Amino acid sequence: MWTNPSIAIHIPDLITLMSEVVRAAGLVVFRLLLNRVEFLLLQASYPPYHWTPPKGHVDPGEDEWVAALRETKEEAGLLQEQLKIYEDCHETLCYEVKGKPKTVKYWLAQLKNPDDVKLSHEHQNWKWAELDEAVKIADYAEMGALLRKFHAYIANLK
């Protein structure tokens, strides 16, 4: 039995804390072009116009996997059938946005054919970028670390 009240977590407080976490998911899409690895990044259409892989909020009743597939389709026009998804290669980033905790779970996915990306209204631009450029324009240390980790995974596939 738990007897230390100074570190006990009350169930109602835990439920409140968990409900305040903003959950999102997406796919880090890459392509191989002449043996170069290029990552797909989308530029937001609102300030600060950041660049990220396709991602978005997990809707009520959805899990992260379903949300990642849906958001990639909505934001980049890419269907699951167009991708080879490495389900064993995933990472969850945790950070704060506007004072609220946020988690984003990403899976690695390879575009099978060089299909055109079809942007949603949430983004104003897209680009394929090799690792160094992708890390630079993604701008956040956590995203840079994620891209490096996924790049190392891709290098081991060859």
C-alpha positions in Angstrom: 0.0 0.0 0.0 1.2 3.5 -0.8 1.7 5.4 2.4 3.9 8.4 1.6 1.4 11.3 1.2 4.1 13.8 0.1 4.6 12.0 -3.2 1.3 10.4 -3.7 -0.6 11.3 -6.9 -4.3 11.6 -6.6 -6.3 9.9 -9.4 -8.4 13.0 -10.1 -5.2 15.1 -10.4 -3.6 12.6 -12.7 -6.7 12.5 -15.0 -6.7 16.3 -15.1 -3.0 16.4 -16.0 -3.4 13.7 -18.7 -6.3 15.5 -20.2 -4.3 18.7 -20.5 -1.5 17.1 -22.6 -1.9 18.0 -26.3 -1.3 14.8 -28.3 -0.2 14.8 -31.9 1.3 12.3 -34.3 2.9 12.3 -37.7 5.3 10.6 -40.2 8.8 11.6 -41.0 8.7 11.0 -44.7 11.9 10.4 -46.6 12.9 9.5 -50.2 16.0 8.1 -51.7 17.2 10.1 -54.7 20.5 9.0 -56.3 21.5 7.5 -53.0 20.8 10.7 -51.1 18.3 10.7 -48.2 15.9 13.6 -48.4 13.3 14.4 -45.7 9.9 16.0 -46.5 9.3 19.2 -44.5 6.2 21.4 -44.7 6.2 25.1 -43.9 3.3 26.3 -41.7 1.1 29.1 -43.2 1.0 31.0 -39.9 3.8 32.7 -37.8 6.5 31.7 -37.1 6.2 29.7 -40.3 8.1 26.7 -38.9 9.1 23.7 -40.9 8.1 20.2 -39.7 7.3 16.8 -41.0 3.5 16.1 -41.6 1.8 15.9 -38.2 -1.3 17.0 -36.3 -3.6 16.6 -33.3 -4.9 13.2 -32.3 -8.7 13.4 -32.6 -11.0 12.0 -29.8 -11.3 8.3 -30.2 -8.1 8.1 -32.3 -4.8 6.6 -31.5 -1.5 8.1 -32.6 -1.1 5.6 -35.5 -4.4 6.5 -37.1 -3.7 10.2 -36.5 -0.3 10.0 -38.1 -1.7 8.4 -41.3 -4.7 10.8 -41.4 -2.5 13.9 -40.9 0.0 12.8 -43.5 -2.8 12.4 -46.0 -4.5 15.7 -45.1 -1.3 17.8 -45.0 0.8 16.3 -47.7 -1.7 14.3 -49.8 0.3 11.0 -49.2 -1.6 7.8 -48.7 -0.4 4.9 -46.6 -0.2 2.8 -49.8 2.4 5.3 -51.2 4.6 4.7 -48.2 6.8 2.0 -46.6 6.3 2.7 -42.9 9.0 1.4 -40.5 6.7 0.7 -37.5 9.7 -0.2 -35.4 11.3 3.2 -35.9 9.4 5.8 -33.9 10.1 8.5 -31.4 8.0 10.7 -29.2 8.9 14.4 -28.7 7.7 16.2 -25.5 7.6 19.9 -25.2 5.4 22.9 -24.2 3.3 25.0 -26.5 1.6 28.1 -25.0 2.2 26.8 -21.5 0.6 23.3 -22.2 2.5 20.0 -22.4 2.5 18.5 -25.9 3.6 15.1 -27.2 4.2 14.2 -30.8 4.8 10.6 -31.9 6.6 10.2 -35.2 7.2 7.1 -37.3 9.7 6.9 -40.1 8.2 6.4 -43.6 9.8 6.1 -47.1 8.0 7.4 -50.1 7.9 4.5 -52.6 7.6 6.7 -55.7 8.4 10.4 -56.2 4.8 11.5 -56.2 4.0 15.1 -55.9 3.1 16.5 -52.5 -0.3 18.1 -52.2 -0.3 20.8 -49.5 -3.2 21.6 -47.3 -4.3 25.1 -46.4 -2.3 24.8 -43.1 1.0 25.0 -45.1 2.4 27.4 -47.6 5.4 25.5 -48.9 7.2 22.1 -48.8 10.6 20.9 -49.7 12.8 17.8 -49.8 15.9 18.4 -47.7 19.0 16.4 -46.9 19.9 15.9 -43.3 22.0 19.1 -42.6 19.5 21.4 -44.3 16.5 19.7 -42.7 18.1 20.0 -39.2 18.8 23.7 -39.9 15.4 24.7 -41.2 13.5 22.6 -38.7 15.2 24.8 -36.1 14.3 22.9 -32.9 17.0 20.8 -31.2 14.6 18.0 -30.5 13.5 17.8 -34.1 17.2 17.9 -35.2 18.0 15.0 -32.9 15.0 13.0 -34.2 16.1 13.6 -37.8 19.6 12.5 -37.0 18.3 9.3 -35.3 16.1 8.4 -38.2 18.9 9.2 -40.7 21.1 6.7 -38.8 18.3 4.1 -39.0 18.0 4.6 -42.8 21.8 4.3 -43.2 21.6 0.9 -41.5 19.0 -0.3 -44.0 21.4 -0.2 -46.9 
